[in-house]
Amino acid sequence: MHLFLSYVRITNVFLQLPGRTQFKHVIFAPQAWSGYDEALFPSIRDAIDAGDWVEAQKQVEKVANILSTAVSNLVNYS
């Protein structure tokens, strides 16, 4: 059960994509403007596609923090 709860905690960390009611995963999700085309790190890609470099930097930092949290959770489990 502890492993399952750790998995849920780690998975939930990745569900923080801004401005989406569904497909909230920060590593992979459809692009905001198409709804179907896949994107890796979609919040970063959306900001870059919009030419919003300040938002792109914010999203890079946010995703880096999310990845760091996930790694910490994995390390603490083992």
N, CA, C and O atoms as a GROMACS GRO file, in nm:
protein
  312
    1MET      N    1   0.082  -0.119   0.000
    1MET     CA    2   0.000   0.000   0.000
    1MET      C    3   0.086   0.126   0.000
    1MET      O    4   0.053   0.225  -0.065
    2HIS      N    5   0.197   0.122   0.072
    2HIS     CA    6   0.286   0.237   0.079
    2HIS      C    7   0.341   0.272  -0.059
    2HIS      O    8   0.351   0.390  -0.094
    3LEU      N    9   0.375   0.171  -0.137
    3LEU     CA   10   0.425   0.194  -0.273
    3LEU      C   11   0.318   0.260  -0.359
    3LEU      O   12   0.347   0.352  -0.435
    4PHE      N   13   0.193   0.214  -0.347
    4PHE     CA   14   0.084   0.271  -0.424
    4PHE      C   15   0.063   0.417  -0.386
    4PHE      O   16   0.047   0.501  -0.475
    5LEU      N   17   0.064   0.449  -0.259
    5LEU     CA   18   0.046   0.588  -0.216
    5LEU      C   19   0.160   0.675  -0.264
    5LEU      O   20   0.138   0.791  -0.299
    6SER      N   21   0.281   0.622  -0.266
    6SER     CA   22   0.394   0.697  -0.320
    6SER      C   23   0.376   0.723  -0.468
    6SER      O   24   0.406   0.833  -0.516
    7TYR      N   25   0.326   0.624  -0.540
    7TYR     CA   26   0.300   0.641  -0.684
    7TYR      C   27   0.195   0.749  -0.706
    7TYR      O   28   0.212   0.834  -0.793
    8VAL      N   29   0.088   0.746  -0.630
    8VAL     CA   30  -0.019   0.847  -0.643
    8VAL      C   31   0.036   0.985  -0.614
    8VAL      O   32   0.008   1.080  -0.686
    9ARG      N   33   0.115   0.997  -0.509
    9ARG     CA   34   0.173   1.127  -0.471
    9ARG      C   35   0.263   1.180  -0.583
    9ARG      O   36   0.256   1.298  -0.617
   10ILE      N   37   0.346   1.093  -0.638
   10ILE     CA   38   0.436   1.135  -0.746
   10ILE      C   39   0.357   1.172  -0.870
   10ILE      O   40   0.387   1.272  -0.935
   11THR      N   41   0.257   1.092  -0.905
   11THR     CA   42   0.176   1.119  -1.024
   11THR      C   43   0.102   1.251  -1.010
   11THR      O   44   0.097   1.330  -1.104
   12ASN      N   45   0.046   1.277  -0.893
   12ASN     CA   46  -0.029   1.401  -0.873
   12ASN      C   47   0.060   1.525  -0.883
   12ASN      O   48   0.011   1.632  -0.919
   13VAL      N   49   0.186   1.511  -0.854
   13VAL     CA   50   0.280   1.623  -0.865
   13VAL      C   51   0.284   1.675  -1.010
   13VAL      O   52   0.302   1.794  -1.033
   14PHE      N   53   0.268   1.585  -1.106
   14PHE     CA   54   0.279   1.622  -1.247
   14PHE      C   55   0.151   1.682  -1.304
   14PHE      O   56   0.151   1.730  -1.418
   15LEU      N   57   0.042   1.682  -1.229
   15LEU     CA   58  -0.086   1.730  -1.281
   15LEU      C   59  -0.109   1.876  -1.244
   15LEU      O   60  -0.198   1.908  -1.166
   16GLN      N   61  -0.027   1.963  -1.300
   16GLN     CA   62  -0.032   2.105  -1.266
   16GLN      C   63  -0.022   2.195  -1.389
   16GLN      O   64   0.034   2.304  -1.380
   17LEU      N   65  -0.072   2.151  -1.501
   17LEU     CA   66  -0.064   2.230  -1.623
   17LEU      C   67  -0.163   2.346  -1.616
   17LEU      O   68  -0.283   2.322  -1.600
   18PRO      N   69  -0.117   2.469  -1.628
   18PRO     CA   70  -0.207   2.584  -1.611
   18PRO      C   71  -0.303   2.602  -1.729
   18PRO      O   72  -0.270   2.572  -1.843
   19GLY      N   73  -0.422   2.652  -1.697
   19GLY     CA   74  -0.518   2.687  -1.800
   19GLY      C   75  -0.584   2.570  -1.869
   19GLY      O   76  -0.638   2.587  -1.979
   20ARG      N   77  -0.583   2.454  -1.810
   20ARG     CA   78  -0.643   2.336  -1.872
   20ARG      C   79  -0.744   2.273  -1.776
   20ARG      O   80  -0.717   2.260  -1.656
   21THR      N   81  -0.859   2.234  -1.828
   21THR     CA   82  -0.956   2.163  -1.745
   21THR      C   83  -0.932   2.013  -1.748
   21THR      O   84  -0.974   1.940  -1.658
   22GLN      N   85  -0.864   1.968  -1.851
   22GLN     CA   86  -0.823   1.828  -1.860
   22GLN      C   87  -0.685   1.825  -1.924
   22GLN      O   88  -0.633   1.930  -1.964
   23PHE      N   89  -0.625   1.710  -1.934
   23PHE     CA   90  -0.488   1.697  -1.988
   23PHE      C   91  -0.394   1.791  -1.914
   23PHE      O   92  -0.335   1.881  -1.975
   24LYS      N   93  -0.378   1.771  -1.785
   24LYS     CA   94  -0.301   1.863  -1.701
   24LYS      C   95  -0.157   1.819  -1.675
   24LYS      O   96  -0.088   1.880  -1.594
   25HIS      N   97  -0.111   1.715  -1.741
   25HIS     CA   98   0.022   1.662  -1.715
   25HIS      C   99   0.128   1.758  -1.768
   25HIS      O  100   0.120   1.801  -1.883
   26VAL      N  101   0.227   1.792  -1.685
   26VAL     CA  102   0.326   1.893  -1.724
   26VAL      C  103   0.433   1.840  -1.820
   26VAL      O  104   0.505   1.918  -1.881
   27ILE      N  105   0.444   1.708  -1.834
   27ILE     CA  106   0.545   1.653  -1.924
   27ILE      C  107   0.487   1.622  -2.061
   27ILE      O  108   0.553   1.647  -2.162
   28PHE      N  109   0.367   1.570  -2.067
   28PHE     CA  110   0.306   1.542  -2.197
   28PHE      C  111   0.156   1.569  -2.192
   28PHE      O  112   0.087   1.530  -2.098
   29ALA      N  113   0.108   1.637  -2.294
   29ALA     CA  114  -0.034   1.670  -2.308
   29ALA      C  115  -0.053   1.726  -2.449
   29ALA      O  116   0.043   1.766  -2.515
   30PRO      N  117  -0.177   1.730  -2.495
   30PRO     CA  118  -0.201   1.794  -2.625
   30PRO      C  119  -0.165   1.943  -2.619
   30PRO      O  120  -0.170   2.005  -2.512
   31GLN      N  121  -0.131   1.998  -2.732
   31GLN     CA  122  -0.101   2.141  -2.736
   31GLN      C  123  -0.229   2.220  -2.710
   31GLN      O  124  -0.338   2.176  -2.746
   32ALA      N  125  -0.216   2.336  -2.647
   32ALA     CA  126  -0.332   2.416  -2.609
   32ALA      C  127  -0.411   2.461  -2.731
   32ALA      O  128  -0.534   2.462  -2.728
   33TRP      N  129  -0.343   2.496  -2.837
   33TRP     CA  130  -0.412   2.555  -2.952
   33TRP      C  131  -0.473   2.452  -3.045
   33TRP      O  132  -0.564   2.485  -3.121
   34SER      N  133  -0.427   2.327  -3.041
   34SER     CA  134  -0.483   2.227  -3.132
   34SER      C  135  -0.574   2.128  -3.062
   34SER      O  136  -0.672   2.081  -3.119
   35GLY      N  137  -0.540   2.095  -2.939
   35GLY     CA  138  -0.620   1.998  -2.866
   35GLY      C  139  -0.588   1.853  -2.898
   35GLY      O  140  -0.630   1.763  -2.826
   36TYR      N  141  -0.515   1.830  -3.006
   36TYR     CA  142  -0.487   1.692  -3.047
   36TYR      C  143  -0.338   1.664  -3.063
   36TYR      O  144  -0.292   1.555  -3.028
   37ASP      N  145  -0.263   1.758  -3.116
   37ASP     CA  146  -0.121   1.736  -3.139
   37ASP      C  147  -0.049   1.728  -3.004
   37ASP      O  148  -0.065   1.814  -2.918
   38GLU      N  149   0.031   1.622  -2.989
   38GLU     CA  150   0.100   1.604  -2.862
   38GLU      C  151   0.213   1.707  -2.847
   38GLU      O  152   0.266   1.759  -2.945
   39ALA      N  153   0.246   1.732  -2.722
   39ALA     CA  154   0.357   1.821  -2.691
   39ALA      C  155   0.428   1.769  -2.568
   39ALA      O  156   0.364   1.725  -2.472
   40LEU      N  157   0.558   1.773  -2.570
   40LEU     CA  158   0.636   1.746  -2.450
   40LEU      C  159   0.657   1.879  -2.380
   40LEU      O  160   0.688   1.980  -2.444
   41PHE      N  161   0.642   1.880  -2.250
   41PHE     CA  162   0.648   2.001  -2.169
   41PHE      C  163   0.556   2.108  -2.229
   41PHE      O  164   0.603   2.214  -2.270
   42PRO      N  165   0.426   2.080  -2.232
   42PRO     CA  166   0.332   2.164  -2.305
   42PRO      C  167   0.322   2.308  -2.256
   42PRO      O  168   0.303   2.399  -2.337
   43SER      N  169   0.334   2.333  -2.126
   43SER     CA  170   0.325   2.471  -2.078
   43SER      C  171   0.441   2.554  -2.130
   43SER      O  172   0.426   2.672  -2.161
   44ILE      N  173   0.557   2.492  -2.139
   44ILE     CA  174   0.675   2.562  -2.193
   44ILE      C  175   0.656   2.586  -2.342
   44ILE      O  176   0.680   2.696  -2.392
   45ARG      N  177   0.612   2.484  -2.411
   45ARG     CA  178   0.592   2.496  -2.556
   45ARG      C  179   0.484   2.598  -2.589
   45ARG      O  180   0.499   2.676  -2.683
   46ASP      N  181   0.374   2.599  -2.512
   46ASP     CA  182   0.267   2.696  -2.536
   46ASP      C  183   0.319   2.839  -2.522
   46ASP      O  184   0.287   2.926  -2.603
   47ALA      N  185   0.400   2.862  -2.419
   47ALA     CA  186   0.456   2.997  -2.398
   47ALA      C  187   0.552   3.035  -2.511
   47ALA      O  188   0.551   3.149  -2.558
   48ILE      N  189   0.634   2.941  -2.554
   48ILE     CA  190   0.727   2.968  -2.664
   48ILE      C  191   0.651   2.995  -2.792
   48ILE      O  192   0.684   3.088  -2.865
   49ASP      N  193   0.548   2.912  -2.821
   49ASP     CA  194   0.467   2.933  -2.941
   49ASP      C  195   0.400   3.070  -2.941
   49ASP      O  196   0.381   3.130  -3.046
   50ALA      N  197   0.364   3.119  -2.821
   50ALA     CA  198   0.301   3.250  -2.808
   50ALA      C  199   0.403   3.363  -2.810
   50ALA      O  200   0.366   3.481  -2.812
   51GLY      N  201   0.532   3.328  -2.808
   51GLY     CA  202   0.637   3.430  -2.805
   51GLY      C  203   0.650   3.498  -2.670
   51GLY      O  204   0.709   3.606  -2.660
   52ASP      N  205   0.598   3.437  -2.566
   52ASP     CA  206   0.601   3.494  -2.431
   52ASP      C  207   0.718   3.432  -2.356
   52ASP      O  208   0.704   3.331  -2.288
   53TRP      N  209   0.834   3.495  -2.370
   53TRP     CA  210   0.957   3.439  -2.314
   53TRP      C  211   0.961   3.448  -2.162
   53TRP      O  212   1.024   3.364  -2.098
   54VAL      N  213   0.896   3.548  -2.105
   54VAL     CA  214   0.890   3.558  -1.959
   54VAL      C  215   0.810   3.441  -1.903
   54VAL      O  216   0.851   3.376  -1.807
   55GLU      N  217   0.694   3.413  -1.965
   55GLU     CA  218   0.613   3.299  -1.922
   55GLU      C  219   0.686   3.167  -1.947
   55GLU      O  220   0.676   3.074  -1.866
   56ALA      N  221   0.758   3.158  -2.058
   56ALA     CA  222   0.834   3.036  -2.086
   56ALA      C  223   0.935   3.010  -1.975
   56ALA      O  224   0.949   2.897  -1.929
   57GLN      N  225   1.005   3.114  -1.931
   57GLN     CA  226   1.102   3.098  -1.823
   57GLN      C  227   1.033   3.056  -1.693
   57GLN      O  228   1.084   2.971  -1.621
   58LYS      N  229   0.918   3.116  -1.664
   58LYS     CA  230   0.843   3.077  -1.544
   58LYS      C  231   0.804   2.930  -1.550
   58LYS      O  232   0.814   2.858  -1.450
   59GLN      N  233   0.760   2.885  -1.667
   59GLN     CA  234   0.718   2.746  -1.681
   59GLN      C  235   0.837   2.650  -1.673
   59GLN      O  236   0.824   2.541  -1.619
   60VAL      N  237   0.951   2.690  -1.727
   60VAL     CA  238   1.072   2.608  -1.714
   60VAL      C  239   1.104   2.589  -1.565
   60VAL      O  240   1.132   2.478  -1.521
   61GLU      N  241   1.100   2.698  -1.490
   61GLU     CA  242   1.130   2.689  -1.347
   61GLU      C  243   1.026   2.605  -1.273
   61GLU      O  244   1.062   2.526  -1.186
   62LYS      N  245   0.898   2.622  -1.308
   62LYS     CA  246   0.793   2.544  -1.244
   62LYS      C  247   0.809   2.395  -1.272
   62LYS      O  248   0.801   2.313  -1.181
   63VAL      N  249   0.832   2.360  -1.398
   63VAL     CA  250   0.849   2.219  -1.434
   63VAL      C  251   0.974   2.161  -1.368
   63VAL      O  252   0.973   2.047  -1.322
   64ALA      N  253   1.081   2.239  -1.362
   64ALA     CA  254   1.203   2.192  -1.295
   64ALA      C  255   1.175   2.163  -1.147
   64ALA      O  256   1.224   2.064  -1.093
   65ASN      N  257   1.098   2.248  -1.082
   65ASN     CA  258   1.063   2.226  -0.942
   65ASN      C  259   0.976   2.101  -0.925
   65ASN      O  260   0.994   2.025  -0.831
   66ILE      N  261   0.883   2.082  -1.018
   66ILE     CA  262   0.797   1.963  -1.012
   66ILE      C  263   0.880   1.837  -1.028
   66ILE      O  264   0.862   1.740  -0.955
   67LEU      N  265   0.973   1.837  -1.124
   67LEU     CA  266   1.060   1.721  -1.144
   67LEU      C  267   1.147   1.696  -1.021
   67LEU      O  268   1.168   1.581  -0.982
   68SER      N  269   1.196   1.802  -0.961
   68SER     CA  270   1.278   1.790  -0.841
   68SER      C  271   1.197   1.730  -0.726
   68SER      O  272   1.248   1.645  -0.652
   69THR      N  273   1.073   1.772  -0.711
   69THR     CA  274   0.986   1.716  -0.608
   69THR      C  275   0.961   1.568  -0.631
   69THR      O  276   0.965   1.488  -0.538
   70ALA      N  277   0.936   1.532  -0.756
   70ALA     CA  278   0.912   1.391  -0.788
   70ALA      C  279   1.035   1.306  -0.757
   70ALA      O  280   1.024   1.197  -0.702
   71VAL      N  281   1.151   1.356  -0.793
   71VAL     CA  282   1.276   1.284  -0.764
   71VAL      C  283   1.294   1.269  -0.613
   71VAL      O  284   1.331   1.162  -0.565
   72SER      N  285   1.268   1.374  -0.540
   72SER     CA  286   1.280   1.366  -0.393
   72SER      C  287   1.187   1.262  -0.335
   72SER      O  288   1.224   1.187  -0.245
   73ASN      N  289   1.064   1.257  -0.388
   73ASN     CA  290   0.969   1.156  -0.340
   73ASN      C  291   1.019   1.015  -0.370
   73ASN      O  292   1.005   0.925  -0.288
   74LEU      N  293   1.077   0.996  -0.487
   74LEU     CA  294   1.130   0.864  -0.521
   74LEU      C  295   1.249   0.828  -0.432
   74LEU      O  296   1.259   0.716  -0.384
   75VAL      N  297   1.338   0.922  -0.412
   75VAL     CA  298   1.457   0.897  -0.330
   75VAL      C  299   1.414   0.867  -0.186
   75VAL      O  300   1.468   0.777  -0.123
   76ASN      N  301   1.318   0.943  -0.135
   76ASN     CA  302   1.272   0.921   0.002
   76ASN      C  303   1.202   0.787   0.017
   76ASN      O  304   1.202   0.729   0.126
   77TYR      N  305   1.143   0.737  -0.090
   77TYR     CA  306   1.076   0.606  -0.082
   77TYR      C  307   1.178   0.494  -0.069
   77TYR      O  308   1.160   0.400   0.008
   78SER      N  309   1.286   0.505  -0.147
   78SER     CA  310   1.386   0.398  -0.147
   78SER      C  311   1.479   0.416  -0.032
   78SER      O  312   1.571   0.336  -0.014
   0.00000   0.00000   0.00000
